[in-house]
Amino acid sequence: MRESMHSTLITRRGTLRALALLFAFATGMGGARAWADGPLDFTLLNRLGTTISEIHMSPHQAGTWEEDLLGSGVLYDDQNENIHFPPEQVERGDVWDLKIVTSEGETFTWVSPGFNLTRISEITLYRQRGEAIASSR
């Protein structure tokens, strides 16, 4: 009798571990895109060493910048911002350009080749030898 209780306990522990792992993946701990509602959504990571006061995204072919995604907010250094696109934006294309303005008034743009937002889950902004870099994954 004692042996069957022991094996039942092991089975329950294994089941609980499997459920915990499944929950972690479903809530985003296991995959960077789990939070995203739409195919263009991504997370912007600010590692520039400065505060970002404006974020602008536009379809690559647009030629003009869309409104500031932060509105009246800011994105402090070492913070992240989940960027969400309404469903109607999906038909405007997969490749989007990025422009940011820092609280010091610096402007950085990434327009060529742009970011294929359907293939990435995050963009990290950082400086390397004084140059602002945007890498995606």
BALUMDO-232092 format. One record per residue: residue number from 1; x, y, z of N, C-alpha, C in turn. Coordinates in steps of 0.001 Angstrom, whole numbers, plus 500000, padded with zeros to 6 digits. Each point is the difference from the previous one (the first is absolute). Layout:
  seq     n.X     n.Y     n.Z    ca.X    ca.Y    ca.Z     c.X     c.Y     c.Z
  NUM       X       Y       Z       X       Y       Z       X       Y       Z
...
! end
This chain:
  seq     n.X     n.Y     n.Z    ca.X    ca.Y    ca.Z     c.X     c.Y     c.Z
    1  500825  498810  500000  499175  501190  500000  500866  501249  500000
    2  501040  499987  500792  500876  501149  500098  500678  500290  498665
    3  500356  498956  499252  500651  500171  498703  499056  500654  498994
    4  498736  499661  499992  499055  500603  499057  499761  501470  500329
    5  500010  500371  501283  499871  501414  500366  501210  500780  499509
    6  501186  499400  500108  501222  500656  499549  499960  500243  498489
    7  499591  499011  499222  499967  500174  498546  498912  500987  499592
    8  498889  500063  500733  498953  500985  499722  500529  501405  500258
    9  500759  500169  501072  500597  501289  500318  500958  500441  498901
   10  500817  499076  499506  500935  500315  498909  499227  500396  498750
   11  498946  499288  499687  499186  500317  498824  499380  501379  500139
   12  499502  500323  501191  499410  501325  500221  501052  501099  499856
   13  501187  499769  500559  501070  500994  499873  500371  500207  498538
   14  500102  498904  499256  500324  500110  498571  498932  500760  499242
   15  498752  499732  500344  498887  500699  499357  500035  501480  500351
   16  500244  500310  501271  500073  501398  500411  501140  500730  499303
   17  501140  499352  499869  501132  500623  499288  499652  500258  498542
   18  499351  499022  499365  499615  500159  498598  499002  501145  499847
   19  499042  500095  500915  499027  501099  499943  500673  501353  500232
   20  500946  500056  500926  500724  501249  500259  500789  500428  498771
   21  500636  499051  499341  500762  500304  498786  499077  500474  498887
   22  498874  499346  499833  499021  500402  498988  499487  501401  500282
   23  499714  500298  501264  499548  501328  500386  501060  501056  499693
   24  501257  499682  500285  501090  500946  499736  500082  500338  498516
   25  499884  499004  499147  500038  500269  498557  498775  500776  499550
   26  498851  499666  500522  498761  500664  499582  499948  501450  500444
   27  500653  500347  501101  499954  501369  500495  501175  500847  499554
   28  500875  499447  499174  501064  500819  499457  501361  499758  500576
   29  500124  499235  501043  501313  499752  500577  500822  499108  499088
   30  499347  499216  499177  500723  499079  499146  500190  500497  498590
   31  499336  501067  499606  500118  500499  498642  499752  501485  499960
   32  500826  500706  499276  499934  501456  500002  498731  500534  499349
   33  499385  499243  499101  498841  500501  499298  498672  499639  500652
   34  500021  499329  501116  498769  499522  500605  499046  501128  500385
   35  500486  501179  500367  499130  501097  500421  499305  500655  498825
   36  500579  499898  498793  499549  500753  498836  498593  499596  499579
   37  499186  501003  499741  498648  499770  499497  500008  499843  498493
   38  500880  500723  499314  500000  500003  498545  501371  499708  499426
   39  500049  499769  498695  501257  499604  499351  501061  501094  499947
   40  499636  501256  500208  500983  501088  499955  500502  500399  501383
   41  499365  499524  501046  500339  500402  501363  501407  499533  500389
   42  500701  500837  500759  501350  499664  500459  500311  500785  501266
   43  501114  499672  500620  500473  500716  501187  501227  500821  499629
   44  500004  501269  500377  501141  500886  499792  500764  500105  501311
   45  501290  499671  499970  500859  500052  501186  500926  501201  499880
   46  499924  500911  500945  500848  501191  500001  501257  499734  500819
   47  501125  499880  499305  501301  499821  500642  500973  501072  499502
   48  499442  501158  499627  500798  501094  499440  500782  500792  501048
   49  499620  499873  501258  500642  500810  501027  499347  501354  500146
   50  498823  500170  499423  499263  501256  500072  498508  499716  499896
   51  499193  500978  500341  498544  499869  499925  499521  500266  498577
   52  499072  499186  499539  499379  500211  498684  498697  500759  500235
   53  499839  501116  499310  498786  500801  500169  498998  499803  498863
   54  500454  499475  498871  499084  499733  498877  500406  498724  499287
   55  498991  499231  499585  500198  498824  499157  499032  500121  498832
   56  500545  499939  498794  499167  500068  498792  500276  498763  499150
   57  498951  499392  499483  500106  498871  499076  499171  500356  498771
   58  500482  499605  498837  499252  500196  498758  500288  498854  499057
   59  499011  499636  499187  500281  498991  498974  501169  500466  499140
   60  500846  499079  499600  501227  500345  499275  499733  500877  498777
   61  498940  499739  499287  499719  500737  498763  499272  501328  500244
   62  499666  500334  501243  499156  501162  500291  500665  501341  499696
   63  501254  500187  500361  500671  501272  499740  499731  501075  501043
   64  499081  499779  500934  499739  500935  501099  499894  499199  501290
   65  500185  500683  501114  499949  499329  501298  498602  500063  500583
   66  499599  498919  500663  498730  499945  500721  500145  500766  501311
   67  498898  500131  500742  500006  500721  501275  500889  499298  501029
   68  500354  500764  501029  500852  499501  501086  499261  498909  500777
   69  500576  498805  500058  499367  498873  500678  499995  500143  501524
   70  500885  500829  500540  500048  500204  501445  498991  501040  500485
   71  499477  500788  499073  499088  501068  500403  500707  500960  500936
   72  499457  500199  501186  500632  500911  500955  500978  499269  500926
   73  500163  498688  499823  500904  499227  500842  501434  500025  499498
   74  500863  499319  500729  501399  499842  499625  500404  498554  500246
   75  501112  499602  499400  500563  498667  500222  501395  500191  500571
   76  500116  499761  501306  501272  500192  500685  501018  498946  499569
   77  501278  500327  500198  501067  499046  499723  499775  498730  500818
   78  500286  498888  499393  499865  498672  500627  498549  499573  500196
   79  499072  500670  499339  498596  499575  500043  499582  499493  498628
   80  498874  499301  499971  499454  499433  498768  498606  500543  499756
   81  499616  500024  498742  498656  500438  499618  499430  498990  499020
   82  498819  499461  500308  499311  499119  499066  499291  500863  498973
   83  500352  499811  498739  499409  500767  498914  498902  499151  499366
   84  498780  500531  500009  498842  499281  499475  499435  500743  498792
   85  499682  499257  498960  499408  500553  498792  498550  499541  499886
   86  499072  500914  499738  498614  499592  499763  499921  499093  498763
   87  498998  499123  499934  499892  499043  498889  500037  500644  498611
   88  499448  501201  499856  499975  500644  498673  501390  500402  499502
   89  500988  500066  500890  501362  500352  499585  500698  498853  499271
   90  499560  498770  500227  500644  498826  499412  500016  500085  498472
   91  498925  500496  499418  499932  500082  498536  500923  501061  499410
   92  500623  500824  500832  500919  501041  499522  501400  499468  499730
   93  500247  498732  500337  501287  499402  499675  500688  499390  501202
   94  500988  499152  499705  500766  499317  501037  501229  500795  500433
   95  500575  500786  499081  501256  500716  500261  499689  501434  500427
   96  500504  500354  501181  499763  501325  500578  501321  500649  500370
   97  500031  501339  499935  501162  500793  500387  499792  500539  501413
   98  501098  500345  500653  499964  500460  501387  500749  501312  500140
   99  499420  500910  500750  500647  501272  500338  499768  500245  501482
  100  501062  500367  500706  499848  500372  501406  500644  501360  500237
  101  499475  500699  500997  500559  501277  500439  500276  499853  501486
  102  501222  500380  500409  500360  499894  501418  499599  501275  500741
  103  500051  499937  501305  499671  501170  500819  501021  501121  499818
  104  501201  499662  499457  501011  501024  499702  499813  500603  498608
  105  498993  499537  499267  499724  500536  498671  500699  499270  498867
  106  500722  498927  500297  500632  499217  498938  498915  499213  499247
  107  500157  499915  498676  499066  499235  499175  500768  498894  499303
  108  499469  498784  500078  500603  498844  499333  498932  499320  499154
  109  500373  499634  498781  499063  499305  499113  500638  498732  499457
  110  499161  499009  499791  500393  498739  499371  498982  499736  498905
  111  500425  500274  498740  499065  499900  498875  500442  499016  498921
  112  501229  499606  500019  500452  499097  498945  500772  498859  500619
  113  499541  498823  499965  498872  499497  499216  498662  500055  500723
  114  499924  500548  501210  498765  499971  500785  499932  498703  500793
  115  498925  499822  500740  499822  498815  500837  498789  499222  499520
  116  500201  498733  499674  498871  499142  499652  499371  499559  501320
  117  498962  500700  500406  499415  499799  501320  499306  498649  500155
  118  499668  499347  498897  499378  498681  500100  501021  498920  500327
  119  501279  500335  499919  501052  499007  500245  500826  500250  501248
  120  499664  501052  500749  500764  500312  501204  499067  500148  501192
  121  500566  499922  501194  499208  500193  501215  500518  501170  500834
  122  501225  500456  499697  500516  501137  500745  501061  500749  499206
  123  500105  501289  500335  501047  500868  499471  500713  500591  501212
  124  501316  499860  500023  500808  500561  501086  500792  501175  499459
  125  499888  501144  500669  500754  501197  499635  501141  500170  500999
  126  501215  500172  499478  501170  500170  500865  501045  500820  499258
  127  501053  500376  500706  501099  500749  499386  501233  499128  499937
  128  500701  500161  498882  501273  499308  499820  500969  501006  499397
  129  501043  500312  500747  500973  501025  499589  499313  501322  499630
  130  498996  500374  500805  499314  501265  499800  498881  499963  498963
  131  499893  498928  499248  498968  499898  498961  498785  499255  500539
  132  498811  500501  499686  498759  499319  500411  499748  498825  499069
  133  499790  498837  500593  499802  498751  499262  498618  499455  500346
  134  499333  499414  499022  498728  499300  500226  500182  498563  499512
  135  499898  499055  500916  500091  498595  499600  498670  499342  500296
  136  499657  499021  499188  498717  499323  500167  500192  498500  500094
  137  499036  499388  500632  499956  498542  500051  498575  499547  500120
! end
